[in-house]
Amino acid sequence: MSKSIYEMALDFKAKYPNTVAWRLKKNSEIVQRHLNPDEKPLYVFAAQKNDNPLDFIETCVVTLTNQRILIGRKRVVFGYFLDSITPDMFNDLNVKSGIFWGKIYIDTIKEFVTLSNISKSALTEIETKITSFMMCEKKKYGIAPHTHKHDHAD
């Protein structure tokens, strides 16, 4: 039997203990609840869903499934947030490594998602898992991988 999202999140946290994350069970339950009947989790990691290195209350569980990326956050008092990024919405992924932690930036057609306070040693693994899956899925649907050309001010 395959592992639950919560068990996969615990495995990630054990492998990368410097990642700032808690409430993994509650956040995992949000994602688990929204899985489609034929959807299977492939990779799970935890992070903060914000761009502020001093904000530690936005913990989320990010799950790469065989269909999309799901980001679940249980609110402290009541309710929750769930973000879904399908391959057709995915544009690009950027990695930033800082002094203590790293960030993953996911650029989609609708928004720019920032996942922060991730253990620096986890960044390569996360980038590889997400980018490999998304590029493979885009090819299946005939969507050319998006490439960015950065303009530099002279």
C-alpha positions as CSV (number, residue, x, y, z in Angstrom):
1,M,0.0,0.0,0.0
2,S,1.3,3.5,-0.8
3,K,2.0,6.1,1.8
4,S,-0.4,8.8,2.8
5,I,0.4,12.4,2.0
6,Y,1.0,12.9,5.8
7,E,3.5,10.1,5.9
8,M,5.3,11.5,2.8
9,A,5.4,14.9,4.5
10,L,6.9,13.4,7.6
11,D,9.5,11.6,5.5
12,F,10.4,14.9,3.8
13,K,10.7,16.7,7.2
14,A,12.9,13.9,8.6
15,K,15.2,14.1,5.5
16,Y,15.3,17.9,5.6
17,P,14.8,18.9,9.3
18,N,15.9,22.5,8.6
19,T,12.8,23.2,6.7
20,V,10.5,25.4,8.8
21,A,7.1,23.6,8.9
22,W,4.5,22.4,11.3
23,R,0.9,21.3,11.4
24,L,1.8,18.8,8.7
25,K,-1.1,16.5,9.6
26,K,-3.8,19.2,9.3
27,N,-2.2,20.5,6.0
28,S,-1.9,17.0,4.6
29,E,-5.5,16.3,5.3
30,I,-6.6,19.2,3.2
31,V,-4.7,17.9,0.2
32,Q,-5.8,14.3,0.8
33,R,-9.4,15.4,0.8
34,H,-9.1,17.0,-2.6
35,L,-7.4,14.1,-4.5
36,N,-9.4,12.9,-7.4
37,P,-10.3,9.1,-7.4
38,D,-7.5,8.3,-9.9
39,E,-5.0,10.8,-8.5
40,K,-1.8,9.5,-6.8
41,P,0.7,11.5,-4.8
42,L,4.2,11.2,-6.3
43,Y,6.2,13.7,-4.1
44,V,5.4,15.8,-1.0
45,F,7.3,18.6,0.6
46,A,6.6,21.3,3.2
47,A,7.3,25.0,3.1
48,Q,5.9,28.4,4.0
49,K,3.6,29.9,1.4
50,N,4.9,33.5,1.5
51,D,8.0,35.6,0.6
52,N,8.7,36.9,4.1
53,P,11.6,35.1,5.8
54,L,10.3,36.2,9.2
55,D,6.7,34.8,8.6
56,F,6.5,31.3,9.9
57,I,2.7,30.9,10.2
58,E,1.9,30.1,6.6
59,T,3.0,26.4,6.6
60,C,1.7,24.4,3.7
61,V,2.1,20.9,2.3
62,V,2.9,20.8,-1.4
63,T,2.0,17.6,-3.2
64,L,3.0,16.7,-6.7
65,T,0.5,14.1,-8.0
66,N,0.2,12.3,-11.3
67,Q,-2.1,15.1,-12.5
68,R,-1.1,18.4,-10.8
69,I,0.5,20.2,-7.9
70,L,-1.7,20.7,-4.8
71,I,-0.8,23.2,-2.0
72,G,-2.9,22.7,1.2
73,R,-3.0,25.1,4.2
74,K,-5.3,24.6,7.1
75,R,-6.2,27.9,8.7
76,V,-5.5,28.2,12.4
77,V,-9.1,28.9,13.5
78,F,-11.4,27.5,10.8
79,G,-11.4,26.8,7.1
80,Y,-8.5,26.2,4.7
81,F,-6.8,27.2,1.5
82,L,-6.1,24.9,-1.5
83,D,-4.2,25.8,-4.6
84,S,-4.1,23.6,-7.7
85,I,-1.6,24.0,-10.5
86,T,-2.2,21.9,-13.5
87,P,0.5,21.3,-16.2
88,D,-1.3,23.6,-18.7
89,M,-1.1,26.4,-16.1
90,F,2.6,25.9,-15.2
91,N,5.0,28.3,-16.8
92,D,8.3,28.1,-14.9
93,L,10.0,27.3,-11.7
94,N,12.9,29.3,-10.1
95,V,15.1,28.4,-7.1
96,K,16.7,30.9,-4.8
97,S,19.2,29.7,-2.1
98,G,19.7,32.1,0.8
99,I,21.9,32.1,3.9
100,F,19.8,29.7,5.9
101,W,16.9,28.6,3.7
102,G,15.8,28.5,0.1
103,K,12.8,29.4,-1.9
104,I,10.9,27.9,-4.8
105,Y,9.0,30.2,-7.1
106,I,6.4,28.7,-9.3
107,D,5.2,30.9,-12.1
108,T,1.7,30.1,-13.4
109,I,-0.6,31.7,-15.9
110,K,-2.7,33.1,-13.1
111,E,-0.3,33.8,-10.2
112,F,3.3,33.7,-8.9
113,V,3.6,31.2,-6.0
114,T,6.4,31.6,-3.4
115,L,7.3,28.7,-1.2
116,S,9.9,29.7,1.4
117,N,11.9,28.6,4.4
118,I,12.9,25.3,2.7
119,S,16.1,23.5,3.7
120,K,18.7,24.5,1.2
121,S,19.7,20.8,0.7
122,A,16.1,20.0,-0.5
123,L,16.0,22.6,-3.3
124,T,17.6,20.5,-6.1
125,E,15.4,17.5,-5.3
126,I,12.2,19.7,-5.3
127,E,13.2,21.4,-8.6
128,T,14.0,18.2,-10.3
129,K,10.8,16.4,-9.3
130,I,8.4,19.3,-10.3
131,T,10.2,20.4,-13.4
132,S,10.7,16.8,-14.8
133,F,7.0,16.0,-14.2
134,M,5.6,19.3,-15.7
135,M,7.8,19.2,-18.8
136,C,6.8,15.6,-19.5
137,E,3.1,16.4,-19.0
138,K,3.3,19.5,-21.3
139,K,4.8,17.3,-24.1
140,K,1.9,14.9,-23.8
141,Y,-0.5,17.7,-24.5
142,G,1.6,19.3,-27.2
143,I,2.4,22.3,-25.1
144,A,6.0,23.5,-25.7
145,P,8.0,24.1,-22.5
146,H,8.1,27.8,-21.7
147,T,11.4,29.5,-21.6
148,H,12.1,33.0,-20.2
149,K,14.5,35.5,-21.7
150,H,15.5,38.0,-19.2
151,D,16.1,41.6,-20.3
152,H,18.9,43.3,-18.6
153,A,19.0,47.0,-18.1
154,D,22.1,48.5,-19.4
